[in-house]
Amino acid sequence: MKNKILILDFGSQFTQLIARRCRELGFYSFIIPGTSDLKRIQDFEAGAIILSGGPASTYEEGSPQLHHGFWDFIHSENLPVLGICYGMQLMVREFGGTVKPAHKREYGRMGVKVEKQNRLYAGIEAFEAWMSHGDETEKLPAGFELIASSVEGAVASMAHNTKPFFGIQFHPEVSHTERGTDILRNFLETCANLKADWKVENIIHSQIDKIKQSVPADAHVICALSGGVDSTVAATLVHQALGDRLHCIFVDTGMLRFEEGDRVMKMFTDQLHLPVTRVNAESQFLEKLAGVSDPEQKRKIIGAEFIAVFDQAAKELEKKLGKRPSFLVQGTLYPDVIESSGGDKLSHTIKTHHNVGGLPKELNFGLLEPFRDLFKDEVREIGKKLGVPEAFIKRHPFPGPGLAVRILGDITRDKIKILQHADEIFISMLQKEGLYDQIWQAMAILLPINTVGVQGDGRTHAQVIALRAVTSSDGMTADFYPFNLEFLGRVSTRICNEVRGVNRVVYDVTSKPPATIEWE
């Protein structure tokens, strides 16, 4: 990939969407902190750079700034740069313009008019854009010209007269901005003169080559199979690269969905023909999680316990093979890394994923994570190319920690059984009524509260099940699914009638953001 896009993140909640849009247009994109040192920026060898938005004000003391040598590097390489919101304001100040608090802040949809034709707006004259800023450009820097204004008269976009430097004061990456994808395409293809070369086939070939180069010819590898799409596609890819040197371990934590262990083992052996060993570790996990309610602590315990199981499996394989497997394959995705790595960027850690921040500091394995830089839909596309059955590819995401992060509060066997039963009713009804494939992810959650009810003409004080179903393209943003209320009523009736210990069902109508898809 020669036409790579480097995104410098200054803490915007939309930064991940910039990466998604670039990849959708056929350009590999990667996010690093906006304050990264110059060597890290140079080593990426980008074809163009995008500066993200962010919540800070450029004129405030302590606000995040680019490395002091950044613009010298940009000039020397003549690299195209697009500044979005905070990124544009950094450009304004760097080149001698001024930024001030806006007299009238612009949030939400706002009309934008193209004032002067420019390559960035080829074929575009006026559109609705998504604004989210409290500062504005008071004075354009020397060498730049105004190319678009908001209907309120504020600077909406600027361009340098001779250099490929562009700034926009709105968010082209969000779906609310009309022609936003066209603007990004114009920047990448017309302004930066790059050619799209990000294809699934390239990923497969490059990752297989990388795995072969990373793993010595006499080394064996363990793969952590959860039964989900990500780890299964990763196992299929690694199996193509290493053949019988791959040893898949399916850990049944006891916190899977109803009869999930039996179902996924049948699929692994009958359909995917992967070499899989099942480890029943329910008691081991529940013992470690006893009395633990904090979701971050749950994830860390589960991450450490998974490694302990794999370590034991490696010892047993060592007896059989005469040497210990030295690598561990995981289906880690880019969203897992983004949400877990708050220390490596200017936005906050959302939650620690058990397979990223939940791993212990000392591992006895080298990690193989072929999808660490990919989004969910990209992994699904790879799975199709590798021959993974379509029905399996369409399965909803399921968290590695399993029902541990869908039982709010402490975890017991009784609570797991309650949630498994309720979740099975919900999912089976979605499948039966043709709704499953319209939804990105659906789940039941057991809440840590009891409410008063009436069942069998008697008073009950029982638990509450929350239902969650969302639509999404990559899991980074999501909207709740607008069920027909009659359907929700039938689901509620079945759960309350068939699941002992439950007398109330509620439906979550929160989007991401502000919520995450999972509750923990």
Phi, psi and omega in degrees: 000113180264338186256061183274147180246124177260127180251120178266117189267125177249022171100010179292145175289349182258002186303319180299329179291329176300314179299317180299312183297319179299317181292322177299330179276357176098020181240126176294130181230151182214143184252133170225163180300144180296339181265013182301152178290160187298322182299320180297322178292315181295319184296337180290335180056056182287152172272338177199158182234138176242129176262122186281174171283184179182163185278348185278172173250132186297335184270355180279144177296133179087001179292148183296137183230156174290156175305143187298340179261006186301308187288331174297319177296315180300314179297318183294327181263351184054045182280137174291140180227132173243120177259127180249120178054254179304322179298321177293319181295327174298319178295317180303311183289323180300322185261014171099005175276183181231145177238139181219166174298135183291140175297323177226109182295149182244112177230141179087196182291139181210139178289141177232135179243130176284119184272330182214128183300136183211156180305329182295331183244032179303123180079009182236134180241315180210148183196166174268131181235156177267115180258149176200072182207148178250355177248160178215161177280119179274321182221126177292146178286159178300138179092350178253153176229153178286129177238349176203146179231154173280165179295342178274356177095003180279158176293119179256339181196147178219161178214146177284147184292328184233335182264155178278057180247129184224147178226140176225139186262016177230183184247099179288344185281341182272150184294340181289343180273115175297138178065013181300317179295323178296322179294316178296320177298317178300319179296313186288316187269318186267311182284317182269348178057043179258159179241134181297127179219021180265104183228150181301319181301322179296320181298313183301309182296316183293322180289321177298316177298318181296319179297315180299323180286328184280329185258119179304152186300336181255008184269150176248158189227139173258139175244130178277102180264123180260344187097356178270173183296314188298308183291327181290317177293321177299317179297319180297319179295312181294325178298322176295326182281321191243349179062227186284005173277356176267133178232109183273135178241117176260111182267114176270103184279352186083358182244029175271176177291173183305119179056021183297322182302312180294320183294314184288327177295322178296319180293316180302316186275319186277326187253315185265343177056044178265145177283105188234135171248130180265130178245116178273107187235027183303309183298320181299314181289315182296325178296317180291329184268357184305124177079000182270125181247332184293125184297323179294321178293320177304311183298320181292319178297315182295317178301315180293322183289324174303314180297322179298320178295316180294325178297317178294320178296323178296321179296320179291322177292327179298321178296323183281319186267340184088359176205151184277135171301134188252356180231151176239125178267133176229152179267036180302136179249165180300317177301326176300316182292315182300314184286337184267338192260053180301333179286349183251014178203174188270351174266170189279154168294126180278307176200151180274117176282137187302332183265005176236272180289345180275354180285146176293157182295324182257112177252147175263017181227152163277143183266134170245113181230080186295342183248019184299335181256013186246156174266165186303315183294330177292321178293321178298320179295320176297318179302318178298317181295330182273358177090014175291133184307139182303319181299324179286320180302326184279358181299144178293149174302145176225130186294143177306318178289355177067215184289354178301328180260011173243001170252105181283128186100198183286163188245131175225164178299320181297318179294322179298316180297318178300312184291321179301316182294313181296317181295321180296320177298312182298308184295318181295325178289324175298317181292316182297325185260014173072023182259342189302314185286349177275353188243137178288313183206135178225149184196163169249146180233135177265119183272151184273042180223155173244143178233159180280137177217178177232116179223128183063036180064014179236158179286136173236154173229088192234181188273168185244134174254129172258138175255143180222132175213130184226155170254144181193164174254336184213001180084352180281325172229157183200152174239147178291148181280130184276076180299151165294132184298331179296322177296313179300322179298319180291322176297314180300317181298315180296316181297313181294328181280326190256340183256108180294134179099002179236131178230009180206141178230134178234160180240132182275119181246037180256136177273170173244119347289168013276340181271169166265171180290307173285157180277338178232000000 
